[in-house]
Amino acid sequence: MSEEATLDEFAESTDAESEEIEIRESRFWGEVPEGWELINGSDVYDVNPNPKPDSEPNTYIEMDALDTELPWPEYFGKRNASEYSGKTFTTGDTLFARITPCTENGKAAFVPRMDTTVGIGSTEYAVLSPKTDQINPWFLYYLAKSYPVHNYAVSRMRGSTGRQRVPFSVFRRELDISLPPFSEQRKIVTVLYTVDRAIEKTKEIISKREEVKSGLIQDIFRYGVDSDGQLRSTGDNTYQETKYGSAPKGWNVLPLEDIVADDASITYGIVKPGDHYPGGVPVVKVENITNGEVQTDDLLHTDPEIHEKYDRAELNEGDLLFTIRGTVGRMGFVPAELEGGNLTQDTARIRVDGADPEFIRYYLESSTPHNYFQRHTKGQAVQGINLEDLQKVPVHLPSREEQNRIVKILDSHTEQIQKEREYHDQLIRLKRGLQQDLLSGKVRTTDNNIEVPDEIAQHG
């Protein structure tokens, strides 16, 4: 099946039945399609059966290994079940993260084949173990990951702020399932599984391209590039060693504060922006800077009076933002729609004036500033760098012509990565639409010739 298939390819075109039929409603999925059963979730899966391992060590899947979008754990460990009080599980089970913020973020996993018969993981999992004579394990996983189930689980979370959990009763007594026949379960799962594999492949491509770009950045800022845009000779006489790393010979070394606008020193923003103020001034926080861009969705807005007290940090289009607390080193340029906005104390504004801003942004991703930031990072629970240290970070600066050549080279790699990210996001949107339509029966697969992969067919 094509990874770029549209919803129409899975739609069943059937004439409406003339006779009246009994209408059954699911709490989560609405009207139950003809030929499907409406059942209680606990009829087709067990919750936390906790199988006992017959040997040690056991495959260990910790919470951090769970992805928020894909079904496969990102890595595995080993742990003795007798020395750890976590939940146990077997191949084909679904792990549902039931504690904040993992639940809200959508963390879950399908347990794949393991090196051991029984695995062990976090105490904060709800383990859903399918009754394989009634439900395909993969179908159960996609049900658990669906919006109706996810949103309901979040709404039922209980406990103190910061430690809220989904009660196990949600899975034992409160979920109903609109269940198609096995043959249709397999086809539905195949569609969603195929899209997930495409998402996984795209993530791998992005990761490889980022590795290539990162390696190129290190080489460029060590050796420089010639007039033809090629790396200079890598001989010992082409670069000089500085306190925090290598620099090409002939490049100037100066502090970052020397290449910002005279009337806009490097500064952080609002200490306490307060609650959201509708119609107020947009404020950029650390979490708003992702994948090298400032995201403008869901921004906090502050009272204009608070903004005025911190107008020294007012944003202009093209300002470079650099996170200095929590996660050090996220960067992004201020887009036009945030002109006149502000930022929090966890982010610094850098208004580059004496160099190409794009060059400075790429330079700050290289090893010299990275080593500098590591040496100057302070704090335990919340780590960060002082503004004064950011102002003094050494910048290795070539001529404007060489800056332009370097930016052109690295921009081409950035654009390739961005295209893959856009395709990745497109696949995510496709899957979410398919998941809702297929699991509700709005779109049927009964008349489609869909080849079921062995990984799905082996489960019934």
Secondary structure by P-SEA (a helix, b strand, c coil): cccccccccccccccccccccbbbbbccccccccccccccccccccccccccccccccbbbcccccccccccccbbbbbcccccccccccccbbbbbccccccccccccccccccccbbbbbcccbbbbbccccccaaaaaaaaacaaaaaaaaaacccccccccccccccccccccccccaaaaaaaaaaaaaaaaaaaaaaaaaaaaaaaaaaaaaaaaaccccccccccccccccccccccccccccbbbbccccccccccccccccccccccccccbbbbcccccccccccccbbbbccaaaaaaaccccccccbbbbbcccccbbbbccccccccccccccbbbbbcccccaaaaaaaaacaaaaaaaaaacccccbbbbcaaaaaacccccccaaaaaaaaaaaaaaaaaaaaaaaaaaaaaaaaaaaaaaaaacccccccccccccaaaaaac
